[in-house]
Amino acid sequence: MGVFLFICGMIVLIVLLDLRRRVRKLEALTRQWGASPIASQPPTAVTTQVSPMSPTTGAPSPAVRPALSAEPSSDLLHKFAVWLKDDWLLKLGAFLILIGFGWLVTYAFLHDWIGPMGRITLGMVAGTLILMFGWWRIRTFLHQGSVFLVLGSTTILVTLFAAREVYDFFTPFTVLAVMFLSTAFVAMASVRFRTPALSLLSLALAGVAPLLTRMPKPDYPALFLYLLVVVLGALWIVVLTRRRELTTAALVLITFYSMPHFLASASLPDQDVLLIFAYAFAAVFFIANTLGVLKSQEQGIEVDLVTAAGSGMLLLAWIVHAAQDEWKSLIIAAWMIVYTVGAFAIFRITRRRQPMYVYACVAIVMLAAATAVELEGAALMITYTVECSIISLLAYLILRDLSIAERLSCLLIGPALFSYKNIFSRAWKTGVIHEDFFVLLVLAMALSFLGSFFWLKGRERGAGHISDYNLILLVAGSAYAYLLMWRSFHAVLADGDVASMIALVGYTIIGLSVYIYGRTHEVKIPRIYGAVLLGIVVGRLLIVEVWSMELTGRIITFFLVGALLVSTAFLGRKKASPTT
C-alpha cells in the first residue's frame, strides 16, 4: 500500500510540474509572437488559451501545436536530466515527503490504524485513479499513458488477489468480474488510441486474472466460459484494429489453460462440457482465420496460418483426450471435412496456396488421427499407405499441379518409417501369406504406381527429364519389391543358401536388364540404376554370402552371377562397322 501511495504522489507531482512547464511555454511563445494583449491578461485567461493566434490568418499557429502534443524525445536519459535539473530542490523535497508518507502508511498498517477493508479500499481507489490518469495521459503521451493504464489495472488485480488470498474477502466470481472490467478498460483504451502493445497486455492481464481468484474448488466450465468471453473480446479488437497477432495470442492463452487437462494422469471433471467449449473455440478461430485470410493481403498472412494450424491441433488434442471412444473417429472426420472444404474454398476464391496448404495439412493430420483411432497394426499401416496415395492423386486431379502432387507423395515417408517392424517380423519364419507380407506389398505397389503415374504425366507435359520425386518413388518402390522377394524366398525355402542364391540371381537379371536397356537406348538413369543394383549384388556376395553360405551354394551362386555378368559382353552392343 505504501508503494501505491508513493506512485499516486509521484503522479500528482508529475501532473503539477507538467502544467507548470506548459504555462511557461505558453508565456514564452506569447512573448515570441508579440501578443502583448494575451501576456497582459490575468493568469486564468492565459491558462485557458490553447495556442496564440497567428497575426496574419487568425488561426492557431502550427508552430505551437507540436510544443503541446509532441511525444518526448527518444533520449530518455537526457530528458530525465533536464527535468531533474529544473527546480531540483522542490523535486527532492517532494520525494522525501513521499517516502516519509509511505513509511507513515506502513506504520499505520503495522499498528492497525487502517483495517483490512480500508487497505483493500485504498488499493482499489489507487488503481482506479492510476487508470483515470493513464487515460488522460495517453491522449498526449502515448507510451506514458499506456504504462499508467497497465499499472492501474495491475494494481487492481494485485489488490483483489490480496483480498482473496490474505483476507478471504469477496467471492471468486466478484473478484474475476472486477478484474475483467479493469482489463476491459485497458483494452478499450488500446482500441481508442490504436496501441497494439496495450491490447496484447490487456489480453495477458485478462488471462492472468483467473489465477488470482483462489477458487476453493475448480470450476472448469465457468473458467472456459470466461475465456470464451475474453477470446471474443480479443477478436472484437482484431476487427477494429486489424492486429491479427492478437488472435494468435488468444490461442496461446487457451492452450495454456488446456494443458493441465492433457497432462493429467486421470480425467478431470466436466470433460464433456469442456469438449463443447473446445468446439466453440475451434469454430471461432476457424471463422476468424478464414475471414482474415480472405480479407488480408500477402503481408501478415503468416499469423493467420500459424493460428489456423495451432487451433486445428488444439481441437484434435481435445477430441482425442475428452471425446468418447466410440465417437472419436466420427468427430475427427467431421472436422476434417470442415478443414478440407475450407482449404479448397480459400484456394478457389483467393488463388493462394499457402492457406490451402495449412488447412489441408490439418485435414490430413485429422484423417491420420481418425484412422489411428479405428485401426491398429498391419491394417493401420495398409490404410495409411492407401490414404497417402489417394491424397497425392486427388491433389493432382483437383489442382492439376504435378509438383504439388509429387510433394504430397512424401506423406508415404510415415508408413515407410514404421514398416521396419514388418520387415523384421517373426511371422516370416512361419510362412509367406500374412499381414506383414501385404504391408510390404502395398507399400511397393503404391510407391511404384505413384512414381510411374507422375513420370507418365510429366512426359505428357513435355518434361525433358524425370523429376527427383519420381526417381525417389520408383527406387523406393523397387527396393520394397526386392525386400519382399528376399523375405518370401527365405520363408518358402527351407534351405537359406538356395533362397539367397535365387534372390541374388533374380536381382542380377533385373539389374542387367535395366542396365542393358539404358546403354542401348543411351538413357543415363536406367544405366546408373542397373549398375548400382549389380554393385549391391556383388558386394553382398563378397562381404556376406562368401562367409555365410555353404561351399556348394557358394560355388553355384558365384558361377551363375558371374556367367550373367559375362554375358553382357555379347548382349546390347552394336556391331562394329568393318574398316576399309
C-alpha positions as CSV (number, residue, x, y, z in Angstrom):
1,M,0.0,0.0,0.0
2,G,2.9,2.3,0.7
3,V,4.2,1.7,-2.8
4,F,0.8,2.5,-4.2
5,L,0.6,5.8,-2.3
6,F,4.1,6.7,-3.4
7,I,3.1,6.1,-7.0
8,C,0.0,8.3,-6.6
9,G,2.1,11.1,-5.1
10,M,4.6,10.8,-8.0
11,I,1.7,11.1,-10.4
12,V,0.4,14.2,-8.8
13,L,3.8,15.7,-8.8
14,I,4.3,15.0,-12.5
15,V,1.0,16.5,-13.3
16,L,1.7,19.7,-11.4
17,L,5.2,20.0,-13.0
18,D,3.8,19.3,-16.4
19,L,1.2,22.0,-16.0
20,R,3.8,24.5,-14.9
21,R,6.0,23.6,-17.8
22,R,3.1,24.2,-20.3
23,V,2.3,27.6,-18.7
24,R,5.9,28.7,-19.1
25,K,6.0,27.5,-22.8
26,L,2.8,29.4,-23.4
27,E,4.2,32.6,-21.9
28,A,7.4,32.2,-23.9
29,L,5.6,31.7,-27.1
30,T,3.3,34.7,-26.4
31,R,6.3,36.9,-26.0
32,Q,7.9,35.5,-29.1
33,W,4.8,36.3,-31.3
34,G,4.5,39.7,-29.7
35,A,0.9,39.0,-28.5
36,S,1.0,41.6,-25.7
37,P,-2.8,41.5,-25.0
38,I,-2.5,37.9,-24.1
39,A,0.5,38.5,-21.8
40,S,-1.3,41.3,-20.0
41,Q,-4.3,39.1,-19.2
42,P,-4.7,37.6,-15.8
43,P,-3.3,34.1,-15.2
44,T,-6.6,32.4,-15.6
45,A,-7.1,33.8,-19.0
46,V,-3.6,32.8,-20.0
47,T,-4.1,29.2,-18.9
48,T,-7.4,28.9,-20.9
49,Q,-5.7,29.9,-24.1
50,V,-4.9,26.8,-26.2
51,S,-2.5,28.5,-28.6
52,P,-1.7,32.0,-29.7
53,M,-3.4,33.2,-32.8
54,S,-1.4,33.9,-35.9
55,P,-1.2,37.7,-36.6
56,T,-1.9,37.2,-40.3
57,T,-4.7,34.5,-40.5
58,G,-6.1,34.4,-37.0
59,A,-5.8,30.6,-36.9
60,P,-3.8,28.7,-34.3
61,S,-0.2,28.8,-35.2
62,P,1.2,25.5,-36.4
63,A,4.4,26.1,-34.6
64,V,2.7,25.9,-31.2
65,R,0.8,22.6,-31.5
66,P,3.9,20.4,-31.6
67,A,5.1,22.0,-28.4
68,L,1.9,21.0,-26.6
69,S,1.3,17.5,-28.0
70,A,4.6,16.2,-29.3
71,E,6.0,12.9,-27.9
72,P,9.0,13.0,-25.7
73,S,12.3,12.5,-27.4
74,S,13.9,9.1,-27.6
75,D,16.8,10.3,-25.4
76,L,15.2,9.4,-22.1
77,L,18.3,9.9,-20.1
78,H,18.8,13.4,-21.3
79,K,15.2,14.2,-20.9
80,F,15.2,13.0,-17.3
81,A,18.4,15.0,-16.6
82,V,16.7,18.2,-17.9
83,W,13.6,17.5,-15.9
84,L,15.6,16.9,-12.7
85,K,17.6,20.0,-13.2
86,D,14.6,22.3,-13.2
87,D,13.5,23.1,-9.6
88,W,15.6,20.2,-8.2
89,L,15.2,21.3,-4.6
90,L,11.4,21.1,-5.0
91,K,11.5,17.7,-6.5
92,L,13.9,16.4,-3.9
93,G,11.8,17.7,-1.1
94,A,8.6,16.2,-2.6
95,F,10.4,12.9,-3.0
96,L,11.5,12.9,0.7
97,I,8.0,13.8,1.8
98,L,6.5,10.9,-0.3
99,I,9.0,8.5,1.3
100,G,8.0,9.7,4.7
101,F,4.3,9.3,3.8
102,G,4.9,5.8,2.6
103,W,6.6,4.9,5.9
104,L,3.7,6.5,7.7
105,V,1.2,4.3,5.9
106,T,3.4,1.2,6.7
107,Y,3.4,2.2,10.3
108,A,-0.3,2.7,10.2
109,F,-0.7,-0.8,8.8
110,L,1.5,-2.4,11.4
111,H,-0.4,-0.8,14.2
112,D,-3.8,-1.5,12.7
113,W,-4.7,2.2,12.2
114,I,-6.1,1.0,8.8
115,G,-8.1,-2.2,8.9
116,P,-8.1,-4.9,6.2
117,M,-11.2,-3.4,4.4
118,G,-9.5,0.0,4.4
119,R,-6.4,-1.4,2.9
120,I,-8.3,-3.1,0.1
121,T,-10.3,0.0,-0.5
122,L,-7.2,2.1,-0.6
123,G,-5.6,-0.2,-3.2
124,M,-8.8,-0.2,-5.4
125,V,-9.0,3.6,-5.2
126,A,-5.3,3.9,-6.1
127,G,-5.7,1.6,-9.0
128,T,-8.7,3.4,-10.3
129,L,-7.0,6.8,-10.0
130,I,-4.0,5.5,-11.9
131,L,-6.3,4.1,-14.6
132,M,-8.0,7.5,-14.9
133,F,-4.7,9.3,-15.0
134,G,-3.4,6.9,-17.7
135,W,-6.5,7.6,-19.8
136,W,-5.9,11.3,-19.5
137,R,-2.1,11.0,-20.1
138,I,-2.4,8.7,-23.2
139,R,-4.1,11.4,-25.1
140,T,-0.9,13.4,-25.2
141,F,1.9,11.0,-24.5
142,L,1.0,7.5,-25.9
143,H,3.7,5.4,-24.2
144,Q,3.4,7.1,-20.8
145,G,-0.3,6.7,-20.8
146,S,0.0,3.1,-21.7
147,V,2.3,2.4,-18.8
148,F,0.0,4.1,-16.3
149,L,-3.0,2.1,-17.7
150,V,-1.3,-1.2,-17.3
151,L,0.0,-0.1,-13.9
152,G,-3.5,0.8,-12.7
153,S,-5.1,-2.5,-13.9
154,T,-2.2,-4.4,-12.3
155,T,-2.8,-2.6,-9.1
156,I,-6.4,-3.6,-9.1
157,L,-5.6,-7.2,-9.9
158,V,-3.0,-7.4,-7.1
159,T,-5.3,-5.7,-4.6
160,L,-8.1,-8.2,-5.4
161,F,-5.7,-11.1,-5.2
162,A,-4.7,-9.9,-1.7
163,A,-8.3,-9.6,-0.7
164,R,-8.9,-13.2,-1.7
165,E,-5.6,-14.7,-0.6
166,V,-4.9,-12.8,2.7
167,Y,-8.3,-11.7,4.0
168,D,-10.7,-14.0,2.1
169,F,-12.9,-11.1,1.0
170,F,-15.5,-11.3,-1.7
171,T,-16.3,-14.3,-3.9
172,P,-14.2,-15.6,-6.8
173,F,-16.9,-14.6,-9.2
174,T,-17.0,-11.0,-7.9
175,V,-13.2,-10.7,-8.0
176,L,-13.0,-12.1,-11.5
177,A,-15.7,-9.8,-12.7
178,V,-13.9,-6.7,-11.4
179,M,-10.6,-7.9,-12.7
180,F,-12.2,-8.3,-16.1
181,L,-13.7,-4.8,-16.1
182,S,-10.3,-3.3,-15.3
183,T,-8.6,-5.3,-18.2
184,A,-11.5,-4.4,-20.5
185,F,-10.9,-0.7,-19.7
186,V,-7.3,-1.2,-20.9
187,A,-8.5,-3.0,-24.0
188,M,-10.9,-0.2,-24.8
189,A,-8.0,2.3,-24.5
190,S,-5.9,0.2,-26.9
191,V,-8.7,0.4,-29.4
192,R,-9.4,4.1,-28.8
193,F,-5.8,5.1,-29.2
194,R,-4.6,2.4,-31.6
195,T,-2.0,0.8,-29.4
196,P,-1.2,-2.8,-30.4
197,A,1.1,-3.4,-27.4
198,L,-1.6,-2.3,-25.0
199,S,-4.1,-4.7,-26.5
200,L,-1.7,-7.6,-26.0
201,L,-1.0,-6.5,-22.4
202,S,-4.7,-6.3,-21.7
203,L,-5.2,-9.8,-23.0
204,A,-2.3,-11.0,-20.8
205,L,-3.9,-9.4,-17.8
206,A,-7.2,-10.9,-18.6
207,G,-5.6,-14.3,-18.9
208,V,-3.8,-14.0,-15.6
209,A,-6.9,-12.9,-13.7
210,P,-8.4,-16.4,-13.2
211,L,-5.2,-17.5,-11.4
212,L,-5.6,-14.8,-8.8
213,T,-9.2,-15.6,-7.7
214,R,-8.3,-18.6,-5.4
215,M,-11.3,-20.7,-6.1
216,P,-12.0,-23.2,-3.3
217,K,-12.9,-25.8,-5.9
218,P,-12.0,-25.8,-9.6
219,D,-15.0,-24.7,-11.7
220,Y,-13.7,-25.5,-15.2
221,P,-16.9,-24.7,-17.1
222,A,-17.1,-21.2,-15.6
223,L,-13.4,-20.8,-16.3
224,F,-13.7,-21.7,-20.0
225,L,-16.8,-19.5,-20.3
226,Y,-14.8,-16.6,-19.0
227,L,-12.0,-17.5,-21.5
228,L,-14.6,-17.6,-24.4
229,V,-15.7,-14.1,-23.5
230,V,-12.0,-13.0,-23.4
231,V,-11.4,-14.5,-26.8
232,L,-14.5,-12.9,-28.3
233,G,-13.3,-9.6,-26.9
234,A,-9.9,-10.1,-28.4
235,L,-11.4,-10.8,-31.8
236,W,-13.5,-7.7,-31.5
237,I,-10.3,-5.7,-31.1
238,V,-8.9,-7.5,-34.1
239,V,-11.9,-6.5,-36.2
240,L,-11.4,-2.8,-35.2
241,T,-7.6,-2.6,-35.3
242,R,-6.6,-5.3,-37.9
243,R,-4.0,-6.6,-35.5
244,R,-4.3,-10.3,-36.2
245,E,-1.4,-11.3,-34.0
246,L,-3.9,-10.8,-31.1
247,T,-5.8,-13.9,-32.4
248,T,-2.6,-16.0,-32.0
249,A,-2.1,-14.6,-28.5
250,A,-5.7,-15.7,-27.6
251,L,-4.9,-19.2,-29.0
252,V,-1.8,-19.4,-26.8
253,L,-4.0,-18.4,-23.8
254,I,-6.5,-21.2,-24.5
255,T,-3.7,-23.7,-25.0
256,F,-2.1,-22.7,-21.6
257,Y,-5.4,-23.4,-19.8
258,S,-5.9,-26.6,-21.7
259,M,-2.5,-28.2,-21.0
260,P,-3.4,-29.3,-17.4
261,H,-6.2,-31.4,-18.9
262,F,-3.9,-33.0,-21.4
263,L,-1.1,-33.7,-18.9
264,A,-3.3,-35.0,-16.1
265,S,-2.9,-38.7,-15.2
266,A,-6.6,-39.1,-14.7
267,S,-9.6,-37.4,-16.3
268,L,-10.5,-34.1,-14.7
269,P,-14.2,-33.3,-14.1
270,D,-16.6,-31.8,-16.7
271,Q,-14.7,-33.2,-19.7
272,D,-17.8,-33.4,-21.8
273,V,-18.7,-29.8,-21.2
274,L,-15.2,-28.7,-21.8
275,L,-15.2,-30.5,-25.1
276,I,-18.2,-28.4,-26.2
277,F,-16.2,-25.3,-25.3
278,A,-13.3,-26.7,-27.4
279,Y,-15.7,-27.0,-30.4
280,A,-16.7,-23.4,-29.8
281,F,-13.1,-22.2,-29.6
282,A,-12.3,-24.1,-32.8
283,A,-15.2,-22.6,-34.7
284,V,-14.4,-19.1,-33.5
285,F,-10.8,-19.4,-34.6
286,F,-11.7,-21.1,-37.8
287,I,-14.1,-18.4,-38.8
288,A,-11.7,-15.6,-37.7
289,N,-8.8,-17.1,-39.6
290,T,-10.7,-17.8,-42.7
291,L,-12.1,-14.2,-42.8
292,G,-8.7,-12.9,-42.1
293,V,-7.1,-14.8,-45.0
294,L,-9.9,-13.7,-47.4
295,K,-9.6,-10.0,-46.5
296,S,-5.9,-9.7,-46.0
297,Q,-3.1,-9.2,-48.5
298,E,0.0,-11.3,-48.6
299,Q,1.6,-9.2,-45.8
300,G,0.9,-10.6,-42.4
301,I,-0.9,-13.8,-43.6
302,E,1.7,-15.9,-41.7
303,V,0.0,-15.0,-38.4
304,D,-3.4,-16.4,-39.7
305,L,-1.7,-19.6,-40.9
306,V,0.0,-20.2,-37.6
307,T,-3.3,-19.7,-35.8
308,A,-5.1,-21.9,-38.2
309,A,-2.7,-24.8,-37.7
310,G,-2.5,-24.3,-34.0
311,S,-6.2,-24.2,-33.5
312,G,-6.7,-27.3,-35.5
313,M,-4.1,-29.2,-33.5
314,L,-5.6,-27.9,-30.2
315,L,-9.0,-29.2,-31.3
316,L,-7.6,-32.6,-32.3
317,A,-5.9,-32.9,-28.9
318,W,-9.2,-32.1,-27.1
319,I,-11.1,-34.7,-29.2
320,V,-8.6,-37.4,-28.6
321,H,-8.4,-36.6,-24.9
322,A,-12.0,-35.9,-23.9
323,A,-14.4,-37.5,-26.5
324,Q,-15.9,-40.9,-26.1
325,D,-14.0,-43.7,-27.8
326,E,-16.9,-44.8,-30.0
327,W,-17.4,-41.2,-31.3
328,K,-13.8,-40.1,-31.7
329,S,-13.3,-41.1,-35.3
330,L,-16.6,-39.7,-36.5
331,I,-16.0,-36.4,-34.8
332,I,-12.5,-36.1,-36.2
333,A,-13.8,-37.0,-39.6
334,A,-16.4,-34.3,-39.4
335,W,-13.8,-31.6,-38.5
336,M,-11.5,-33.0,-41.2
337,I,-14.3,-32.3,-43.8
338,V,-14.6,-28.8,-42.5
339,Y,-10.9,-28.0,-42.9
340,T,-10.8,-29.7,-46.3
341,V,-13.7,-27.6,-47.6
342,G,-12.1,-24.5,-46.1
343,A,-8.8,-25.3,-47.9
344,F,-10.2,-25.7,-51.3
345,A,-12.7,-22.8,-50.9
346,I,-9.9,-20.4,-49.9
347,F,-7.9,-21.6,-52.9
348,R,-10.8,-21.1,-55.3
349,I,-11.5,-17.6,-54.0
350,T,-8.0,-16.2,-53.4
351,R,-5.8,-18.5,-55.6
352,R,-3.4,-18.5,-52.6
353,R,-1.6,-21.8,-52.0
354,Q,-0.2,-21.1,-48.5
355,P,-3.6,-21.1,-46.7
356,M,-4.7,-24.2,-48.7
357,Y,-1.5,-26.0,-47.7
358,V,-2.1,-25.2,-44.0
359,Y,-5.7,-26.2,-43.9
360,A,-5.0,-29.3,-46.0
361,C,-2.2,-30.3,-43.6
362,V,-4.6,-30.0,-40.7
363,A,-7.2,-32.1,-42.5
364,I,-4.5,-34.8,-43.3
365,V,-3.4,-35.0,-39.7
366,M,-7.0,-35.4,-38.6
367,L,-7.5,-38.1,-41.2
368,A,-4.5,-39.9,-39.8
369,A,-5.8,-39.5,-36.2
370,A,-9.2,-40.8,-37.2
371,T,-7.6,-43.8,-38.8
372,A,-5.4,-44.5,-35.8
373,V,-8.4,-44.4,-33.5
374,E,-10.2,-47.1,-35.5
375,L,-7.3,-49.4,-36.7
376,E,-4.0,-50.7,-35.4
377,G,-1.2,-52.9,-36.6
378,A,-0.9,-54.0,-40.2
379,A,-4.4,-52.8,-41.0
380,L,-3.4,-49.3,-39.9
381,M,-0.2,-49.4,-42.0
382,I,-2.1,-50.5,-45.1
383,T,-4.8,-47.9,-44.6
384,Y,-2.2,-45.2,-44.1
385,T,-0.4,-46.2,-47.3
386,V,-3.6,-46.1,-49.3
387,E,-4.8,-42.8,-47.9
388,C,-1.5,-41.1,-48.6
389,S,-1.6,-42.4,-52.2
390,I,-5.1,-41.2,-52.7
391,I,-4.3,-37.8,-51.2
392,S,-1.5,-37.3,-53.7
393,L,-3.6,-38.4,-56.6
394,L,-6.6,-36.2,-55.6
395,A,-4.3,-33.2,-55.3
396,Y,-3.2,-33.7,-58.9
397,L,-6.7,-34.3,-60.2
398,I,-8.1,-31.2,-58.5
399,L,-5.3,-28.7,-58.8
400,R,-3.6,-30.1,-61.9
401,D,-0.3,-29.2,-60.4
402,L,2.2,-32.0,-60.8
403,S,4.8,-30.5,-58.4
404,I,2.3,-30.3,-55.5
405,A,1.1,-33.9,-56.1
406,E,4.7,-35.1,-56.1
407,R,5.5,-33.3,-52.9
408,L,2.4,-34.7,-51.2
409,S,3.7,-38.2,-52.0
410,C,6.2,-37.5,-49.3
411,L,3.4,-38.5,-46.9
412,L,4.4,-42.1,-47.6
413,I,7.6,-41.5,-45.5
414,G,5.5,-42.2,-42.4
415,P,4.4,-45.7,-43.4
416,A,7.8,-46.4,-44.8
417,L,9.5,-45.5,-41.5
418,F,7.2,-47.7,-39.5
419,S,7.5,-50.7,-41.9
420,Y,10.7,-51.9,-40.3
421,K,8.6,-53.9,-37.9
422,N,7.0,-55.7,-40.8
423,I,10.4,-56.3,-42.5
424,F,11.9,-58.0,-39.4
425,S,8.7,-59.6,-38.1
426,R,8.9,-63.1,-36.7
427,A,5.9,-64.1,-39.0
428,W,8.3,-64.7,-41.9
429,K,9.6,-67.8,-40.1
430,T,6.1,-69.4,-40.3
431,G,5.2,-68.7,-43.9
432,V,4.6,-66.1,-46.6
433,I,1.0,-65.1,-46.7
434,H,0.4,-63.0,-43.6
435,E,-0.2,-59.4,-42.7
436,D,3.4,-58.3,-42.9
437,F,3.6,-59.6,-46.5
438,F,0.7,-57.4,-47.5
439,V,2.1,-54.3,-45.8
440,L,5.3,-54.6,-47.8
441,L,3.3,-55.5,-51.0
442,V,1.0,-52.5,-50.7
443,L,4.0,-50.1,-50.0
444,A,5.9,-51.5,-53.0
445,M,2.8,-51.1,-55.3
446,A,1.9,-47.6,-54.0
447,L,5.4,-46.2,-54.4
448,S,5.9,-47.8,-57.9
449,F,2.4,-46.7,-59.1
450,L,2.8,-43.1,-58.0
451,G,6.3,-42.9,-59.5
452,S,5.1,-44.3,-62.8
453,F,2.0,-42.2,-62.9
454,F,3.8,-38.9,-62.3
455,W,6.5,-39.9,-64.7
456,L,3.9,-40.5,-67.5
457,K,2.2,-37.2,-66.7
458,G,5.5,-35.4,-66.8
459,R,6.2,-36.9,-70.3
460,E,2.7,-35.8,-71.5
461,R,3.6,-32.3,-70.4
462,G,6.9,-32.4,-72.3
463,A,9.2,-32.8,-69.3
464,G,12.7,-33.5,-70.7
465,H,13.8,-35.4,-67.6
466,I,12.4,-37.4,-64.7
467,S,12.0,-35.3,-61.5
468,D,13.7,-36.1,-58.3
469,Y,10.4,-37.1,-56.6
470,N,9.6,-39.6,-59.4
471,L,13.1,-41.1,-59.2
472,I,12.8,-41.5,-55.4
473,L,9.4,-43.1,-55.7
474,L,10.5,-45.6,-58.3
475,V,13.7,-46.5,-56.5
476,A,11.8,-46.9,-53.1
477,G,9.1,-49.0,-54.8
478,S,11.7,-51.3,-56.3
479,A,13.6,-51.5,-53.0
480,Y,10.4,-52.8,-51.2
481,A,9.8,-55.2,-54.0
482,Y,13.4,-56.6,-53.5
483,L,12.8,-56.8,-49.8
484,L,9.6,-58.7,-50.4
485,M,11.4,-61.1,-52.8
486,W,14.1,-61.8,-50.3
487,R,11.8,-62.4,-47.3
488,S,9.4,-64.5,-49.4
489,F,12.1,-66.8,-50.8
490,H,13.6,-67.3,-47.3
491,A,10.2,-68.0,-45.9
492,V,9.2,-70.6,-48.6
493,L,12.5,-72.5,-48.9
494,A,13.9,-74.4,-46.0
495,D,17.5,-74.0,-47.3
496,G,18.6,-70.5,-46.7
497,D,21.5,-70.8,-49.2
498,V,19.2,-71.7,-52.0
499,A,16.8,-68.8,-51.2
500,S,19.7,-66.4,-51.1
501,M,21.0,-67.7,-54.4
502,I,17.6,-67.4,-56.2
503,A,17.1,-63.9,-54.9
504,L,20.6,-62.7,-55.8
505,V,20.3,-64.3,-59.3
506,G,16.9,-62.5,-59.7
507,Y,18.4,-59.2,-58.7
508,T,21.3,-59.8,-61.2
509,I,18.9,-60.4,-64.0
510,I,16.8,-57.3,-63.2
511,G,19.9,-55.2,-62.8
512,L,21.4,-56.5,-66.1
513,S,18.1,-55.9,-68.0
514,V,17.8,-52.3,-66.8
515,Y,21.5,-51.6,-67.4
516,I,21.4,-53.0,-71.0
517,Y,18.3,-51.1,-71.7
518,G,19.9,-47.8,-70.6
519,R,23.1,-48.5,-72.5
520,T,21.4,-49.5,-75.8
521,H,18.9,-46.5,-75.7
522,E,21.5,-44.2,-74.3
523,V,19.4,-43.3,-71.2
524,K,21.5,-42.3,-68.2
525,I,19.2,-43.1,-65.3
526,P,18.4,-46.8,-66.1
527,R,22.1,-47.4,-66.8
528,I,23.1,-46.0,-63.4
529,Y,20.2,-47.8,-61.6
530,G,21.3,-51.2,-63.1
531,A,24.9,-50.6,-62.3
532,V,24.1,-49.8,-58.7
533,L,21.9,-52.8,-58.3
534,L,24.6,-55.1,-59.7
535,G,27.2,-53.5,-57.4
536,I,25.0,-54.3,-54.4
537,V,24.7,-57.9,-55.5
538,V,28.4,-58.3,-56.0
539,G,29.1,-56.5,-52.7
540,R,26.7,-58.8,-50.9
541,L,28.4,-61.8,-52.4
542,L,31.9,-60.8,-51.5
543,I,31.1,-59.4,-48.0
544,V,28.2,-61.6,-46.7
545,E,27.5,-64.7,-48.7
546,V,31.1,-65.8,-49.0
547,W,31.1,-66.3,-45.3
548,S,27.6,-67.5,-44.6
549,M,26.9,-69.9,-47.5
550,E,28.0,-73.5,-47.7
551,L,30.7,-74.3,-50.2
552,T,28.3,-75.9,-52.7
553,G,25.8,-73.0,-52.6
554,R,28.7,-70.5,-52.8
555,I,30.1,-72.2,-56.0
556,I,26.7,-72.3,-57.7
557,T,25.8,-68.8,-56.8
558,F,29.2,-67.3,-57.9
559,F,29.1,-69.3,-61.2
560,L,25.5,-68.1,-62.0
561,V,26.1,-64.5,-61.2
562,G,29.5,-64.4,-62.9
563,A,28.0,-66.0,-66.0
564,L,25.2,-63.5,-66.2
565,L,27.7,-60.7,-65.9
566,V,30.0,-62.1,-68.5
567,S,27.0,-62.4,-70.9
568,T,26.9,-58.6,-71.1
569,A,30.0,-58.9,-73.4
570,F,27.7,-60.4,-76.1
571,L,24.4,-58.5,-75.4
572,G,23.4,-55.0,-76.0
573,R,26.4,-54.0,-78.1
574,K,26.2,-52.6,-81.6
575,K,28.2,-54.5,-84.2
576,A,31.3,-52.6,-85.1
577,S,31.4,-51.4,-88.7
578,P,34.2,-53.1,-90.8
579,T,37.2,-51.0,-91.6
580,T,38.1,-50.3,-95.2
